[in-house]
């Protein structure tokens, strides 16, 4: 065999091995996604919002209904420590934005204005009557601002859980830099998840439910879309408010808890500016108030879920007292 033929044979062998490895990875991913679907069936229902369906899970009874909107790339599961406690005193619904968790993908851009419209259709088609108390974490805070601005008569109160601020891309370049890095990582994850690599290497989460919800191409694509659309979402939210005297709680993470995702030199400055931005959110309502979640980082609903529940319960109580109806 000539040297050239030998090289060709080696290259063909390598190509065949790469193809076999890719095929094996795809079969591994497909098999375990199907296993996850059997082992972790969807709670709640799927609701059509115009050619695709969103997942919503409601528990508890009473009015107003509390609507939980998760952070960027997060599913309804991020509210797992909060939702059962709220259900003890009123109806509460968590949902998955399109493409995330159990929801089907959407053909529309992943920006807050689209999210607000999809949420409006979801609540109508799920036949969940107003009034609503909207609770938004991080990106979810931008989404519920737009929803409240466009549907003021249906919103009776809001809780912003360490919410994003529309001006943070301009005033916090470290966050903008982090999001660019996260977008690159998310794009890589989206490609690798097709072949089961994140699942095999343990990069889909630590809990079986998290792995089932996060380790799919659909959720990875939605995550990328939300990252890419964040700046536009912020610009859209900047056009909203103020909201009169609507009951508003701004729940902010502990300024002493430095966020490790940032470079050590940036962490203190990020927290200082973030604290200023959080204080500004209070002025969205003349009835706004702020509470610092001591010993909590960005995910207050996981670190200090009781504080989120307290703020929601306080607003629900205010709404019931104002209406003169107990709803219980």
matplotlib code that plots the C-alpha trace (Angstrom):
import matplotlib.pyplot as plt

x = [0.0, 1.3, 1.9, -0.9, -3.3, -2.3, -3.0, -6.3, -7.2, -6.2, -8.3, -11.3, -10.9, -10.8, -13.9, -15.8, -14.8, -15.9, -19.2, -19.8, -19.0, -21.4, -24.1, -23.6, -23.8, -27.1, -28.6, -27.5, -29.1, -32.3, -32.6, -32.1, -34.4, -37.2, -36.3, -36.5, -39.9, -41.1, -39.5, -40.4, -43.9, -45.1, -47.1, -49.9, -51.0, -50.0, -52.0, -52.1, -51.0, -51.2, -49.8, -47.5, -48.2, -46.8, -46.6, -48.3, -48.6, -51.2, -51.8, -53.7, -57.0, -58.0, -57.6, -55.6, -53.7, -49.9, -47.9, -44.2, -41.9, -38.4, -35.0, -33.1, -32.9, -34.7, -37.7, -40.7, -38.6, -36.7, -39.8, -39.9, -39.2, -41.7, -44.7, -46.0, -45.8, -47.7, -50.3, -51.2, -52.9, -53.9, -53.7, -50.2, -49.0, -45.5, -44.9, -42.2, -41.5, -41.5, -38.7, -37.8, -38.9, -42.0, -43.0, -42.9, -40.7, -41.9, -41.1, -40.8, -37.8, -36.9, -37.5, -39.5, -42.2, -42.9, -42.8, -45.4, -47.7, -47.2, -48.0, -51.2, -52.4, -51.5, -53.5, -56.5, -56.5, -55.8, -58.9, -57.2, -59.2, -57.6, -56.4, -52.9, -49.9, -46.8, -43.5, -40.5, -36.9, -34.0, -35.1, -38.6, -38.7, -38.4, -41.1, -43.7, -43.0, -44.0, -47.0, -48.2, -47.7, -49.8, -52.4, -52.7, -56.3, -55.5, -52.4, -53.0, -49.4, -45.8, -42.8, -39.4, -37.0, -33.5, -34.9, -32.9, -32.9, -33.3, -30.2, -27.9, -26.3, -25.1, -24.2, -22.8, -20.3, -19.1, -22.6, -22.7, -19.3, -20.4, -23.5, -21.4, -19.3, -22.5, -23.8, -20.7, -21.0, -24.7, -24.0, -21.4, -23.8, -26.5, -24.3, -22.9, -26.3, -27.2, -24.6, -25.2, -21.9, -23.2, -25.3, -22.3, -20.0, -22.5, -23.1, -26.9, -27.6, -27.3, -30.9, -32.6, -35.5, -33.0, -31.3, -34.6, -35.6, -32.2, -30.5, -32.5, -31.7, -35.0, -34.2, -30.6, -31.8, -34.3, -31.5, -29.3, -32.3, -32.9, -29.3, -29.1, -32.3, -31.5, -30.3, -33.5, -35.6, -33.9, -34.7, -38.3, -38.7, -37.2, -40.3, -42.6, -43.8, -44.3, -47.2, -49.1, -49.7, -49.7, -48.4, -44.7, -42.0, -38.4, -36.5, -32.8, -29.8, -27.4, -24.8, -22.3, -22.7, -20.2, -21.2, -18.4, -19.2, -17.5, -13.8, -12.6, -11.7, -15.3, -17.4, -17.6, -18.3, -21.0, -22.7, -22.5, -24.1, -26.6, -27.7, -28.3, -30.3, -32.4, -33.2, -34.4, -36.9, -38.7, -39.8, -41.8, -44.7, -45.6, -46.4, -43.0, -40.8, -37.5, -36.3, -32.7, -32.4, -29.6, -27.3, -28.8, -27.2, -29.0, -31.4, -33.3, -36.1, -33.7, -31.5, -34.2, -37.6, -39.4, -38.7, -40.3, -43.3, -43.6, -43.5, -46.1, -48.3, -48.1, -49.2, -52.0, -53.2, -53.2, -55.2, -57.8, -58.1, -58.5, -61.2, -63.0, -63.1, -61.2, -61.2, -60.4]
y = [0.0, 3.4, 6.1, 8.2, 5.3, 4.6, 8.2, 8.0, 4.9, 6.4, 9.5, 7.4, 5.4, 8.5, 9.9, 6.6, 6.6, 10.3, 9.5, 6.4, 8.4, 11.2, 8.7, 6.9, 10.3, 11.2, 7.8, 8.2, 11.6, 10.6, 7.5, 9.4, 12.3, 9.7, 8.1, 11.5, 12.1, 8.9, 9.4, 13.1, 13.6, 17.2, 18.7, 21.0, 21.5, 22.7, 25.6, 26.8, 30.4, 30.6, 27.5, 26.4, 25.4, 26.7, 24.8, 26.2, 24.6, 26.0, 24.9, 26.2, 28.2, 31.8, 35.2, 37.1, 34.5, 34.7, 34.3, 33.3, 34.3, 32.8, 34.2, 34.0, 30.4, 29.1, 26.8, 26.8, 24.4, 27.4, 28.2, 24.8, 26.1, 29.0, 27.8, 25.2, 27.7, 30.4, 27.7, 27.6, 31.0, 31.6, 30.1, 30.3, 29.4, 28.9, 28.5, 27.9, 30.4, 29.0, 26.5, 26.1, 23.3, 21.5, 24.4, 24.1, 26.4, 29.7, 31.1, 34.6, 36.5, 35.8, 39.3, 40.6, 42.2, 38.8, 37.1, 39.5, 38.8, 35.1, 35.3, 37.3, 34.7, 31.9, 33.4, 34.0, 30.6, 28.8, 30.7, 32.2, 35.2, 38.5, 40.1, 38.8, 39.4, 39.1, 37.8, 38.1, 37.0, 38.6, 38.7, 37.8, 41.3, 42.9, 40.7, 41.4, 45.2, 45.0, 42.8, 45.2, 48.2, 46.7, 45.0, 47.4, 46.6, 42.9, 43.5, 44.1, 43.9, 43.0, 41.4, 42.0, 39.3, 40.6, 41.9, 43.0, 46.8, 48.2, 50.4, 47.7, 47.1, 50.7, 51.0, 47.6, 46.7, 43.7, 42.1, 42.8, 41.1, 38.2, 37.8, 37.7, 35.0, 33.1, 33.4, 31.8, 29.0, 28.6, 28.3, 25.6, 23.8, 23.9, 22.1, 19.6, 18.7, 17.1, 14.5, 14.0, 15.6, 17.9, 15.1, 12.7, 15.4, 16.4, 20.0, 19.8, 20.2, 18.2, 17.1, 14.5, 17.0, 19.7, 17.4, 16.4, 20.1, 21.6, 18.9, 19.2, 21.0, 22.9, 24.4, 25.2, 27.0, 29.0, 29.9, 31.2, 33.2, 34.8, 35.8, 37.2, 39.2, 40.6, 44.0, 44.5, 43.2, 45.8, 48.6, 47.5, 47.5, 50.9, 52.3, 51.0, 52.6, 54.2, 52.1, 54.6, 53.2, 49.5, 47.4, 46.7, 44.8, 44.9, 42.0, 42.4, 40.0, 40.7, 43.3, 41.5, 38.3, 38.9, 37.1, 34.6, 34.6, 38.0, 38.7, 39.3, 43.0, 43.6, 41.9, 44.7, 47.4, 45.2, 44.8, 48.5, 49.5, 46.7, 48.1, 51.5, 50.0, 48.0, 51.1, 52.8, 50.0, 50.9, 54.2, 52.4, 52.7, 55.3, 52.2, 50.6, 49.1, 47.3, 44.4, 43.1, 39.3, 38.8, 35.8, 35.4, 35.7, 36.3, 33.3, 34.5, 32.1, 29.2, 30.8, 32.5, 31.2, 32.3, 35.9, 35.7, 34.0, 36.7, 39.5, 37.8, 37.2, 40.8, 42.0, 39.4, 40.6, 44.2, 43.5, 41.5, 44.2, 46.9, 44.9, 44.0, 40.3, 37.5, 35.1, 32.3]
z = [0.0, -1.0, 1.7, 0.2, 0.3, 3.9, 4.9, 3.2, 5.0, 8.4, 7.7, 6.7, 9.8, 11.9, 10.2, 10.7, 14.4, 14.8, 13.1, 15.3, 18.4, 17.4, 16.6, 19.9, 21.7, 19.9, 20.8, 24.4, 24.6, 23.0, 25.2, 28.4, 27.4, 26.9, 30.2, 31.9, 30.5, 31.9, 35.4, 35.7, 34.3, 33.8, 36.7, 35.6, 32.0, 28.5, 27.2, 23.5, 23.1, 19.3, 17.6, 20.4, 24.1, 27.3, 30.5, 33.7, 37.1, 39.5, 43.1, 46.0, 46.1, 46.5, 45.0, 44.0, 41.9, 42.3, 39.0, 39.3, 36.4, 36.6, 35.8, 32.5, 31.2, 34.3, 34.4, 36.8, 39.0, 40.4, 42.5, 44.1, 47.6, 47.3, 45.5, 48.0, 50.8, 48.9, 48.0, 51.7, 51.5, 47.8, 44.3, 42.9, 39.4, 38.1, 34.3, 31.7, 29.1, 25.6, 25.0, 28.7, 31.0, 29.6, 27.3, 23.5, 21.5, 20.1, 16.7, 18.1, 19.5, 23.1, 24.5, 27.4, 25.2, 23.6, 27.0, 28.4, 25.4, 25.7, 29.4, 28.7, 26.3, 28.7, 31.6, 29.3, 27.7, 31.0, 32.3, 35.3, 36.4, 37.5, 39.7, 39.7, 42.0, 39.7, 41.1, 38.9, 39.5, 37.6, 33.9, 35.1, 36.7, 33.3, 31.9, 34.6, 34.3, 30.7, 31.4, 34.2, 31.9, 29.2, 31.4, 34.4, 35.3, 35.9, 38.1, 41.8, 43.1, 42.2, 43.9, 42.2, 43.4, 42.8, 39.6, 36.6, 36.0, 32.5, 32.9, 34.1, 30.6, 30.7, 34.3, 34.9, 32.1, 34.2, 33.9, 30.1, 29.8, 31.9, 29.7, 26.6, 28.1, 29.1, 25.6, 24.2, 26.8, 26.1, 22.3, 23.1, 25.4, 22.7, 20.3, 22.8, 24.2, 20.9, 21.6, 25.3, 26.3, 29.1, 30.5, 30.5, 32.1, 34.7, 33.4, 33.4, 37.1, 40.2, 40.7, 38.4, 37.8, 36.8, 34.4, 32.9, 32.4, 31.4, 29.3, 26.1, 22.8, 23.1, 26.5, 25.4, 22.4, 24.5, 26.9, 24.1, 22.8, 26.1, 26.5, 23.0, 23.6, 27.0, 25.9, 23.9, 26.8, 29.1, 26.5, 26.3, 30.1, 30.3, 28.7, 31.5, 34.7, 37.0, 38.3, 40.6, 44.1, 43.2, 46.1, 45.2, 47.1, 46.0, 47.5, 47.0, 47.7, 50.5, 49.5, 51.6, 49.5, 46.6, 43.4, 42.5, 38.8, 38.5, 38.6, 42.1, 41.2, 40.0, 42.7, 45.2, 42.6, 41.0, 44.3, 45.1, 41.7, 42.0, 45.3, 43.8, 41.0, 43.4, 45.4, 42.2, 41.5, 44.7, 43.1, 40.4, 42.9, 45.5, 47.6, 46.9, 49.7, 49.7, 51.8, 51.9, 52.0, 54.4, 53.8, 50.3, 46.9, 43.6, 43.9, 47.0, 46.3, 46.9, 49.6, 51.6, 50.2, 53.4, 52.6, 49.2, 50.7, 53.4, 50.8, 48.6, 51.7, 52.8, 49.4, 49.2, 52.6, 51.5, 48.4, 50.3, 53.0, 50.4, 48.5, 51.7, 50.7, 52.4, 49.3, 51.6]

ax = plt.figure().add_subplot(projection="3d")
ax.plot(x, y, z, "-o")
ax.set_aspect("equal")
plt.show()
